[in-house]
Amino acid sequence: MSTDYDESVDLTEIAKADSATCQSCITRLAFTCAKRLTGVDLESSGLINWTGESEESQSVGPFLIGVAGGSASGKTTVCNKIIQGLGDRRCVMIALDWFYKGLEDEQDASSYNFDHPDSLDFELLSLCLEMLIRGQSTEVPCYDFSTHKRLPVKRLISPGEVVIIEGILTFYPIDIRSMLHLKIFVDEDPDTCLCRRIRRDVSSRGRTIESVLAQYEKFVKPSYEEFIAPTKRYADIIVPRGAENLVAIDLVIKHIALKLSQPDLRRLYPNLVIMGDNPQIQGLHSVFRDREASREDFIFHADRLIRLIAEEGLSLLPFQQSFVYTPTGDVYHGFKYSAELASVSIMRGGDAMEAGLRAVCKNISIGKMLIAKDPLDPSSERKVIYCKLPSELSRKHVFLLDPILGTGKTAVKAVEELLRRGCIESQIIILSLVTSSEGVRFCFEHFPQLKLVTSAVDHLHVSQSRVVPGLGEFADRYFGT
């Protein structure tokens, strides 16, 4: 089919393609016809979301899974079973083996350690993953195991809802490891791995049994002990017996499916708590977000929401079993807090959250931190100007009060100062009324172990560095300045 526009559609694509591609071709064909008839480009106008995904879903990005383990431990088989178990989810698998740098003509394969981290191009892998995270297609190398060289052609990988990176050293580089939302280590008996490796390399990679055994003794086993086995400690899940462990694989599939069912950032960041989007929360937001709201109404409804957020934060603290005697003389079995608690407010907005926090934690000790840029140099980095903190932070869980989390840079600077003063990252809980999705990402990229509680996730207007739709300058509206 030929048109006057660039959106020409080859009908043979529809005849050859799978159902997803057919739907895409038909959609493009419909857009082309509409443009010819009306002159309106519906695809680029934003009037129709032709991808079939919500804006929030698109902004979340793919769920990245890393699968590591010894050579021939069954990693690829485990990955295939996960993909099969996820059914119609759009899954993409990337093999770390594709990123071997390859040998020079004068290099001898028998004296080269392919299990050493230096043999892999992690920088290229990182670039490819970043493109997939942004929703863009990427080209990956094609590697020939018989010649130990990269082929001149490349393989095009399209973005997917799930991206699985599989290889012996997947967890080794920290920049790759930090991108992963789930890390799986496949643990198999070494003798079983060796038998599999012999069968695989002899049948599909043109090796001899003697060369496989020599390579195993000289490089594979020592490299596993030095580089691969130590990365097991980074795994979220360890799968013993590899692909034979159907129970473990089924649990992994169910966990991934649960994550994919979450349409927002909680899919990627398990320590993010977004309070229930119920009429009560929406009603509070409808008042204090309203620019016409009086100061009294703003304070009243903001304080109510602060108390709810503080209660949600308290639910994240550790508890221990306890019992009390009721007035009837009977025993009630319940729980009590088992951790000490302190709070730090980021001045000046955080000061406005203190009254609501004290309403639910009356004896809590509260410190203060002032973070600002140089007023004469707007491009300067944020600095801690003033800091007075509660004592013995290493023994306490800490609520960090920041009502509007925009870029996340101020919160990150505050967390850095808390860590420098002895606080433990996993014991820091940020309480925020409204956050931006960009700020959430920034915080968790720097400190994945902290927790963040918020009642709403907005977006960041980059050029103006403000949250939209937002609620304006929170501290000015609260204090009437």
C-alpha positions in Angstrom: 0.0 0.0 0.0 1.5 3.3 -1.1 0.6 6.7 0.3 1.8 10.3 0.1 3.0 10.0 3.6 5.9 8.3 5.4 3.5 5.9 7.2 3.3 3.4 4.4 2.2 0.0 5.5 3.3 -3.3 3.9 0.3 -5.6 4.0 2.6 -8.6 3.8 3.7 -7.8 7.3 0.3 -8.6 8.6 0.1 -11.9 6.8 3.5 -13.1 8.2 3.4 -11.6 11.7 2.2 -12.8 15.1 -0.9 -11.4 16.7 0.9 -8.5 18.4 2.6 -7.4 15.2 -0.7 -7.8 13.3 -2.4 -5.5 15.8 0.4 -2.9 15.4 0.2 -3.0 11.6 -3.6 -2.7 11.6 -3.3 0.3 14.0 -0.8 2.0 11.8 -2.9 1.3 8.7 -5.9 2.9 10.5 -3.8 6.0 11.4 -2.7 6.3 7.8 -6.2 6.2 6.5 -7.4 8.7 9.0 -4.6 11.1 8.1 -5.4 10.9 4.4 -9.1 11.5 5.0 -9.0 14.2 7.7 -5.4 15.6 7.6 -5.1 14.9 11.3 -2.1 12.9 12.5 -3.7 11.0 15.4 -0.5 9.0 16.2 1.6 12.1 17.0 -1.3 14.4 18.2 -1.5 12.7 21.6 -5.3 12.4 21.2 -5.0 8.6 21.2 -2.8 6.3 23.3 -2.1 3.8 20.5 0.3 1.7 22.5 -2.5 0.3 24.7 -0.6 1.2 27.9 -1.4 3.9 30.4 0.9 6.9 30.8 1.8 5.7 34.3 2.6 2.2 33.0 4.9 3.5 30.3 6.7 5.7 32.7 7.5 2.8 35.1 9.8 1.1 32.7 10.7 -2.6 32.3 11.2 -5.0 35.2 14.8 -6.1 35.1 15.8 -9.6 36.3 19.4 -10.8 36.6 20.1 -14.5 36.6 23.6 -15.6 37.6 25.3 -18.9 38.5 28.2 -21.2 37.5 28.8 -22.3 34.0 26.2 -24.9 32.8 24.3 -24.6 36.1 21.0 -24.3 34.2 20.6 -20.6 34.0 19.2 -20.5 30.5 16.7 -23.3 31.3 15.5 -21.5 34.4 15.1 -18.3 32.3 13.0 -20.1 29.7 10.8 -21.6 32.3 10.2 -18.2 33.8 9.3 -16.8 30.4 6.9 -19.7 29.7 5.3 -19.2 33.1 4.7 -15.5 32.6 2.6 -16.4 29.5 1.6 -13.4 27.4 3.9 -11.0 29.1 6.4 -9.3 26.7 9.8 -10.8 27.9 13.2 -10.1 26.5 16.2 -12.3 27.4 19.8 -11.0 27.0 22.7 -13.4 27.3 25.9 -12.1 28.9 27.8 -14.4 26.5 26.9 -12.1 23.6 29.1 -9.5 25.1 32.4 -11.3 25.0 35.1 -9.0 23.7 36.5 -11.7 21.4 40.1 -12.7 20.7 42.7 -11.0 18.6 44.1 -13.0 15.7 47.3 -13.7 17.6 45.6 -14.8 20.8 45.4 -18.5 21.8 41.9 -19.6 23.0 43.4 -22.3 25.2 45.3 -19.7 27.3 42.5 -17.1 27.5 40.3 -17.0 30.6 36.7 -16.5 29.3 35.4 -16.6 32.9 37.3 -13.5 34.0 35.3 -10.3 34.3 37.8 -8.6 31.9 36.7 -10.9 29.0 33.2 -9.2 29.0 32.2 -5.8 27.6 30.1 -4.6 30.6 30.2 -1.0 29.4 28.3 -2.0 26.2 25.9 -4.1 28.2 25.1 -1.1 30.4 24.4 1.1 27.4 22.1 -1.5 25.9 20.1 -1.8 29.2 19.8 1.9 29.5 18.2 2.1 26.1 15.8 -0.7 26.9 14.9 1.1 30.2 14.1 4.2 28.2 11.8 2.1 26.0 14.1 2.2 23.0 15.3 -0.7 20.8 19.0 -1.6 21.0 21.5 -3.6 19.0 23.6 -6.3 20.7 26.6 -8.2 19.4 26.5 -11.6 17.8 29.4 -13.8 19.2 30.7 -16.9 17.4 31.9 -19.5 20.0 33.8 -21.6 17.5 36.0 -18.7 16.4 35.9 -16.7 19.6 35.1 -13.5 17.7 32.2 -11.2 17.2 30.3 -11.5 13.9 30.0 -8.4 11.7 26.2 -8.5 12.1 24.2 -7.4 15.1 21.0 -8.5 16.7 18.1 -6.0 17.3 16.4 -6.2 20.7 13.1 -4.5 21.2 12.0 -3.2 24.7 9.8 -5.5 26.8 7.8 -5.5 30.0 10.4 -7.9 31.5 14.1 -7.9 30.6 16.1 -10.9 31.8 19.9 -10.7 31.8 21.5 -14.1 32.1 25.2 -15.0 32.6 27.9 -16.2 35.0 29.0 -12.7 36.0 25.7 -10.8 35.8 26.0 -9.7 39.5 29.7 -8.8 39.3 29.7 -5.2 38.0 28.0 -2.9 40.5 26.5 -0.6 37.8 24.7 -3.6 36.2 23.7 -5.0 39.6 22.2 -1.7 40.7 19.8 -1.8 37.7 18.3 -5.1 38.6 15.0 -5.3 40.4 15.3 -9.0 41.1 18.5 -11.1 41.3 18.3 -14.9 41.0 21.3 -17.2 41.6 21.1 -20.7 40.1 23.0 -23.1 42.3 23.9 -26.5 40.9 26.2 -29.4 41.9 29.7 -28.8 40.4 29.9 -32.3 38.9 26.6 -31.9 37.2 27.7 -28.6 35.8 30.9 -30.1 34.4 29.0 -33.0 32.7 26.6 -30.4 31.1 29.5 -28.3 30.0 31.3 -31.2 28.3 28.1 -32.2 26.4 27.4 -28.6 25.4 30.8 -27.5 24.3 31.6 -30.7 22.4 28.2 -30.8 20.5 27.6 -27.1 19.8 30.9 -25.2 20.2 33.3 -27.5 18.3 35.5 -28.4 21.3 37.1 -31.7 22.3 36.6 -33.3 25.7 40.3 -32.8 26.5 40.1 -29.1 25.8 37.0 -28.7 27.9 38.5 -30.5 30.9 41.8 -28.5 30.5 39.9 -25.2 30.4 37.7 -26.2 33.4 40.7 -27.0 35.6 42.8 -24.0 34.5 40.1 -21.3 34.3 36.5 -22.2 35.0 36.8 -23.7 38.5 39.2 -21.1 39.8 37.2 -18.2 38.3 34.0 -19.6 39.8 35.5 -19.6 43.3 37.1 -16.1 42.9 34.5 -14.1 40.9 31.2 -15.9 40.6 30.5 -17.7 43.9 31.1 -14.5 46.0 28.3 -12.7 44.0 25.8 -15.2 45.5 25.4 -12.9 48.5 23.8 -10.3 46.2 21.0 -12.7 45.2 17.5 -12.0 46.3 16.6 -15.7 45.5 18.9 -18.7 45.3 17.5 -21.6 43.3 19.1 -24.9 44.3 19.2 -27.8 41.8 18.6 -25.3 38.9 15.8 -26.1 36.5 14.8 -29.2 38.4 13.5 -27.1 41.3 10.0 -26.5 39.9 8.7 -25.3 43.3 11.3 -22.5 43.5 10.7 -21.5 39.9 7.0 -21.4 40.4 7.4 -19.1 43.4 9.7 -16.8 41.3 7.1 -16.7 38.5 4.3 -15.8 41.0 6.5 -13.1 42.6 7.3 -11.6 39.2 3.6 -11.7 38.1 2.6 -10.0 41.3 5.1 -7.2 40.6 3.9 -6.8 37.1 0.3 -6.4 38.3 1.4 -3.2 40.1 0.9 -0.4 37.6 3.1 2.2 39.4 6.6 2.6 40.7 6.0 0.0 43.4 6.7 -2.6 40.7 10.3 -1.5 40.7 10.8 -0.2 44.2 9.5 -2.6 46.9 10.3 -0.1 49.7 8.0 2.5 48.2 4.6 2.8 50.1 1.8 4.7 48.3 -1.2 5.1 50.6 -4.5 3.7 49.4 -6.0 5.8 46.6 -9.4 6.0 48.4 -12.0 8.7 48.6 -10.7 9.9 52.0 -7.2 10.6 50.6 -8.6 12.1 47.4 -10.8 14.3 49.5 -7.9 15.6 51.6 -5.9 16.3 48.4 -8.8 18.1 46.8 -8.8 20.6 49.6 -5.2 21.4 50.3 -4.2 21.3 46.6 -6.9 23.9 45.9 -5.3 27.3 45.4 -8.5 28.9 46.7 -8.4 27.0 50.0 -8.1 29.2 53.1 -5.0 28.8 55.2 -7.1 27.3 58.0 -8.5 24.7 55.7 -5.1 24.0 54.2 -3.5 23.4 57.7 -6.4 21.3 58.9 -6.4 19.0 55.9 -2.6 18.8 55.7 -2.3 17.9 59.3 -4.9 15.1 58.9 -2.9 13.7 56.0 0.4 14.0 57.9 -1.0 12.0 60.7 -2.2 9.3 58.3 1.3 9.2 56.7 2.9 9.0 60.1 0.7 6.1 61.0 1.7 4.3 57.8 5.3 4.9 58.6 4.9 3.4 62.1 3.6 0.2 60.5 7.0 -0.2 58.9 8.8 -0.4 62.2 9.8 -3.8 63.8 7.3 -5.3 66.3 7.5 -8.0 68.9 4.8 -10.1 70.4 3.3 -8.9 73.7 0.3 -9.6 75.9 -1.7 -7.6 78.4 -4.5 -8.3 80.9 -7.9 -6.8 80.0 -10.3 -5.4 82.7 -12.1 -8.7 82.5 -9.0 -10.5 83.7 -8.4 -12.2 80.3 -5.2 -12.1 78.3 -5.0 -10.2 75.0 -2.1 -11.2 72.8 -0.8 -8.4 70.6 2.3 -6.5 69.6 4.5 -3.6 70.7 7.2 -1.6 69.0 10.7 -3.1 69.4 12.7 -0.2 68.0 13.6 3.2 69.2 12.4 6.1 67.0 13.6 9.5 66.1 12.8 12.1 63.5 14.6 14.7 61.4 12.7 17.5 59.6 14.2 19.1 56.5 13.7 22.8 57.1 11.5 24.6 56.4 8.7 22.4 54.9 9.5 19.5 57.3 8.9 21.8 60.3 5.2 21.9 59.3 5.0 18.1 59.6 6.2 18.0 63.2 2.8 18.8 64.8 1.1 16.0 62.9 3.9 13.6 63.8 3.7 14.4 67.5 0.0 13.8 67.4 0.8 10.1 66.9 4.3 9.9 68.5 4.0 12.3 71.4 7.5 11.6 72.9 9.5 11.4 69.7 12.8 13.4 69.6 13.0 15.6 66.5 16.2 17.0 64.9 16.5 19.6 62.2 18.5 19.9 59.0 18.8 22.9 56.7 20.0 22.1 53.2 20.4 24.8 50.5 22.3 25.9 47.5 24.6 29.0 47.4 22.1 31.8 46.7 24.7 33.6 44.5 25.3 30.5 42.4 22.1 28.6 41.4 24.1 25.9 39.7 26.0 25.0 42.9 25.5 21.7 44.7 23.2 21.5 47.8 25.0 21.8 51.1 24.1 21.1 54.7 24.0 24.5 56.3 22.7 23.6 59.7 22.2 20.2 61.4 21.2 19.2 64.9 20.3 15.6 65.3 19.1 13.3 68.0 21.7 11.2 69.8 22.6 7.5 69.1 21.1 7.4 65.6 22.7 4.0 64.9 20.3 2.4 67.4 17.2 4.2 66.1 14.8 4.2 63.1 14.5 7.7 61.7 11.6 9.4 60.1 12.9 12.0 57.6 10.2 14.7 57.1 10.1 16.2 53.6 6.6 17.3 52.6 7.2 17.8 48.9 9.8 15.5 47.3 10.6 17.1 43.9 14.0 16.2 42.3 14.9 14.2 45.4 18.3 15.9 45.6 17.6 17.5 49.0 16.4 14.3 50.4 19.4 12.4 49.1 21.7 15.0 50.6 19.9 14.6 54.0 20.2 10.8 53.8 24.0 11.2 53.1 24.3 13.3 56.2 22.3 10.9 58.3 24.6 8.0 57.2 27.6 10.1 57.9 26.3 10.6 61.5 25.9 6.8 62.0 22.3 6.1 60.9 21.6 2.8 59.1 20.2 3.1 55.6 17.5 0.4 56.0 16.3 2.2 59.2 15.6 5.6 57.4 11.9 6.2 56.4 11.1 9.3 54.4 7.6 10.7 55.0 6.3 12.9 52.2 2.9 14.2 51.4 3.5 14.4 47.6 6.5 13.1 45.6 7.4 13.2 41.9 8.1 10.0 40.1 11.6 11.4 39.2 12.3 12.1 42.8 11.3 8.6 43.8 13.7 7.1 41.2 16.5 9.4 42.3 16.2 8.5 45.9 16.1 4.7 45.4 18.8 4.8 42.8 21.1 6.3 45.5 19.7 4.4 48.5 17.7 1.3 47.6 17.4 0.1 51.2 15.6 3.2 52.6 11.8 3.3 52.8 9.6 6.1 51.4 5.9 6.7 52.4 3.8 9.1 50.4 0.2 9.8 49.6 0.6 10.7 46.0 3.1 10.5 43.1 3.1 13.5 40.7 5.5 14.4 38.0 8.4 16.9 37.9 8.3 19.9 35.6 12.0 19.7 34.7 12.5 23.2 33.3 10.8 24.8 36.4 11.9 22.2 38.9 8.5 22.0 40.4 6.1 19.1 41.0 2.9 19.1 38.9 0.0 19.2 39.5 1.5 19.7 43.0 0.2 22.1 45.6 2.5 25.1 45.4 5.0 26.2 48.1 3.9 24.0 51.0 5.8 25.9 53.8 4.6 29.3 52.6 1.0 28.1 52.5 1.3 26.4 55.9 3.0 29.2 57.8 1.3 32.0 55.9 4.4 33.6 54.6 
